[in-house]
Amino acid sequence: MNEQEWIIRLKAGDEPAFKQLVSEFERKVLNTCLGLLQNKEDAEDVTQDVFVTVYQSIHQFKGESKLSTWIYRIAVTKSLEYIRAKNRKKRFAFFQKLFTNEQGELQNDPGHFDHPGVQLENKERAATLFKAIDQLPERQKSAFILHKLEDLSYVEIAEVLKVSVASVESLMVRAKQNLQKSLGDYYKKNEK
Amino acid sequence: MSTYSEIENSIKGIQRPEADPYLYSKIFNRIQTGAEEYLEPKFVWITACSFLILIALNGLIFQKSRIVTQTKQQEVKQLSNAMQLINENTINYN
């Protein structure tokens, strides 16, 4: 079944076609969400949300890009929306604590993230890198995750993020510079 | 101490994690339960536009009926003046 037929069947509400789509993309979507959210439960929740959106919005898909590009775009958008909502909740909780004088610590520190797909000998370094990735601005973070975790080319990333290839190159350069800077700060702190 | 490239290479060849074996069932359940709550944007827009048109029509009719009443009152006044229906003996209850 080619992609065009697949899309036609999906638009007709064909359940086996949707099941096939889920099994084809579940790991790709989960990996993207996991890279961006750095929390397994949140990533699984957003993955479900991505496929529900795909099912409900397939009739809006015009076929101007590849189906995979469209799904990656939804995954990135949903993950970033989730992060923003979580940050809003954190800010609200912070102010609530200020006004109510409640005791207890705020959970602002994302903690230690352990990606299940990293080789055992690289776990510690990867955790350090993920902590630095989490500090990157949204677009740099998305481009870096799609390139490094999902192995997408700059052209594919440009289609997902709806920017030019030159912009993706610039995002990647800035992301690496920021990572080098924050990892440098991390070493300085650890040396003391 | 590791260099930046060593740290960056730590995620090279990273494996995609296994998805939840019940993922499809969970998604399908969410679609089925959410289907009752989910409204197509097209439907929402049509309903909103219908309400706006209805409100505008109501306003228009209300304004027109006010103009008609005012004109009728003026006509009655003019007619009563012309026919001298109001004189000093008429009791004004206002």
Chai-1 contact restraints between the chains, C-beta under 6 A:
chainA,res_idxA,chainB,res_idxB,connection_type,confidence,min_distance_angstrom,max_distance_angstrom,comment,restraint_id
A,K19,B,Y24,contact,1.0,0.0,6.0,A-B,restraint_1
A,V22,B,Y24,contact,1.0,0.0,6.0,A-B,restraint_2
A,E26,B,A19,contact,1.0,0.0,6.0,A-B,restraint_3
A,E26,B,L23,contact,1.0,0.0,6.0,A-B,restraint_4
A,R27,B,R16,contact,1.0,0.0,6.0,A-B,restraint_5
A,R27,B,A19,contact,1.0,0.0,6.0,A-B,restraint_6
A,L30,B,P17,contact,1.0,0.0,6.0,A-B,restraint_7
A,L30,B,A19,contact,1.0,0.0,6.0,A-B,restraint_8
A,N31,B,R16,contact,1.0,0.0,6.0,A-B,restraint_9
A,E44,B,D20,contact,1.0,0.0,6.0,A-B,restraint_10
A,Q48,B,K26,contact,1.0,0.0,6.0,A-B,restraint_11
A,Q48,B,I27,contact,1.0,0.0,6.0,A-B,restraint_12
A,F51,B,I27,contact,1.0,0.0,6.0,A-B,restraint_13
A,V52,B,R30,contact,1.0,0.0,6.0,A-B,restraint_14
A,V52,B,I31,contact,1.0,0.0,6.0,A-B,restraint_15
A,Y55,B,I31,contact,1.0,0.0,6.0,A-B,restraint_16
A,P116,B,P17,contact,1.0,0.0,6.0,A-B,restraint_17
A,G117,B,I14,contact,1.0,0.0,6.0,A-B,restraint_18
A,G117,B,Q15,contact,1.0,0.0,6.0,A-B,restraint_19
A,G117,B,R16,contact,1.0,0.0,6.0,A-B,restraint_20
A,G117,B,P17,contact,1.0,0.0,6.0,A-B,restraint_21
A,V118,B,I14,contact,1.0,0.0,6.0,A-B,restraint_22
A,N122,B,S10,contact,1.0,0.0,6.0,A-B,restraint_23
A,R125,B,S2,contact,1.0,0.0,6.0,A-B,restraint_24
A,R125,B,I7,contact,1.0,0.0,6.0,A-B,restraint_25
A,R125,B,S10,contact,1.0,0.0,6.0,A-B,restraint_26
A,A126,B,S10,contact,1.0,0.0,6.0,A-B,restraint_27
A,A126,B,I11,contact,1.0,0.0,6.0,A-B,restraint_28
A,L129,B,I7,contact,1.0,0.0,6.0,A-B,restraint_29
A,K148,B,I11,contact,1.0,0.0,6.0,A-B,restraint_30
A,L149,B,I14,contact,1.0,0.0,6.0,A-B,restraint_31
A,Q180,B,Y4,contact,1.0,0.0,6.0,A-B,restraint_32
A,L183,B,Y4,contact,1.0,0.0,6.0,A-B,restraint_33
